[in-house]
Amino acid sequence: MVLVMVFVIGVLFAGATYLILRRSVVKLILGLMLLSHGVNLMIFVVGGIRRGKPPILGVTEQLTPDRTTLADPLPQALILTAIVISFGITAFVLALAYRADQAIGTDDLDKMTTTDTF
């Protein structure tokens, strides 16, 4: 299972790198989104794929917790935080791309060398 996840992470990073190196702003934004998904999946895999009980302990379990059967909540919290941050960055970059398209009239990065519009 981990080997499949590693392959998927590699495909996501390769696709993200390819899209980021293109000349279109839309492809750049899609590449950033793929990259964030790849990083989230990598955090999940590095945290360990293990089925277990939820990490909520009752009163009797707090005295002698069996940590081998509990799921680790830290990777899940990191991934949720990363999802929120990547959503905010994506929204900001989309707003910038929309404004640049209005001002310049193109989404080609090579033609966006100046902000002078006539």
PAKOL-553088 format. One line per field, with one value per residue (C-alpha): residue number from 1; x, y, z. Coordinates in Angstrom, 2 decimals. Layout:
<rs>
pos: (NUM  ...) $
px: (X  ...) $
py: (Y  ...) $
pz: (Z  ...) $
</rs>
This chain:
<rs>
pos: (1  2  3  4  5  6  7  8  9  10  11  12  13  14  15  16  17  18  19  20  21  22  23  24  25  26  27  28  29  30  31  32  33  34  35  36  37  38  39  40  41  42  43  44  45  46  47  48  49  50  51  52  53  54  55  56  57  58  59  60  61  62  63  64  65  66  67  68  69  70  71  72  73  74  75  76  77  78  79  80  81  82  83  84  85  86  87  88  89  90  91  92  93  94  95  96  97  98  99  100  101  102  103  104  105  106  107  108  109  110  111  112  113  114  115  116  117  118) $
px: (0.00  2.81  4.57  1.45  1.18  4.83  4.21  1.15  3.15  5.84  3.26  1.71  5.10  6.08  2.79  3.06  6.60  5.55  2.60  4.56  7.14  4.49  3.87  0.20  -0.95  -3.83  -1.39  0.79  -2.16  -3.09  0.53  0.51  -2.68  -1.18  1.94  -0.08  -2.01  1.26  2.67  -0.50  -0.31  3.39  2.68  0.02  2.36  5.28  2.96  2.31  -0.66  -2.04  -5.55  -6.32  -8.67  -9.36  -6.94  -9.67  -9.10  -11.70  -11.15  -10.00  -7.80  -5.92  -4.22  -2.71  -3.10  -2.18  -0.35  0.30  -3.35  -4.07  -4.00  -1.59  -3.56  -0.58  -0.36  -4.11  -3.90  -0.98  -2.84  -5.98  -3.88  -2.11  -5.45  -6.69  -3.44  -3.35  -6.98  -6.17  -3.09  -5.01  -7.80  -5.24  -3.36  -6.64  -7.55  -4.13  -4.42  -7.88  -6.68  -3.60  -5.78  -8.00  -5.06  -2.87  -5.34  -3.33  -2.38  0.98  3.79  6.24  3.93  3.51  6.78  5.33  2.36  2.05  -1.24  -2.14) $
py: (0.00  2.38  1.61  2.58  5.82  6.62  6.09  8.38  11.04  10.85  11.23  14.23  15.92  15.21  16.55  19.61  20.32  19.98  22.33  24.91  25.15  25.95  29.52  29.83  31.24  28.76  25.85  27.42  27.53  23.91  22.91  24.61  22.75  19.41  20.19  20.91  17.64  15.77  17.32  16.48  12.87  12.75  13.99  11.29  8.52  9.69  9.81  6.11  4.32  2.40  1.41  1.89  3.25  6.98  8.91  9.80  8.24  7.62  8.05  4.47  4.43  7.57  5.71  2.99  3.88  1.29  3.52  0.74  0.53  4.28  6.29  9.24  12.52  14.77  13.99  14.48  17.88  18.91  17.86  19.78  22.87  22.45  22.11  25.38  27.20  25.85  26.87  30.42  30.62  29.24  31.80  34.61  33.46  33.12  36.69  37.90  36.01  37.41  40.96  40.46  39.12  42.18  44.60  42.97  40.87  37.65  34.74  34.11  34.65  35.76  38.59  39.78  41.67  45.09  46.61  49.45  49.21  51.42) $
pz: (0.00  0.87  -2.42  -4.37  -2.38  -3.08  -6.80  -6.68  -4.83  -7.51  -10.29  -8.51  -8.07  -11.69  -13.02  -10.79  -11.96  -15.59  -15.17  -13.18  -15.98  -18.64  -19.85  -18.92  -15.60  -15.44  -15.78  -13.10  -10.70  -11.51  -10.90  -7.50  -6.62  -7.67  -5.66  -2.53  -2.96  -3.36  -0.19  1.75  0.61  1.48  5.04  5.33  4.18  6.32  9.34  8.90  7.43  10.37  11.28  14.90  17.46  17.45  19.69  22.21  25.59  28.26  31.99  32.57  29.46  30.50  33.33  31.13  27.43  24.83  22.35  19.86  18.79  18.67  15.46  15.37  15.21  14.34  10.57  10.27  11.96  9.76  6.61  7.62  8.26  4.92  3.11  4.57  3.74  0.17  -0.35  0.77  -1.44  -4.42  -3.96  -3.72  -6.83  -8.75  -7.82  -8.95  -12.23  -12.88  -12.22  -14.41  -17.21  -16.96  -16.97  -19.62  -21.59  -21.73  -19.51  -21.20  -18.70  -21.39  -22.44  -18.84  -18.77  -18.18  -16.45  -18.95  -20.80  -23.72) $
</rs>
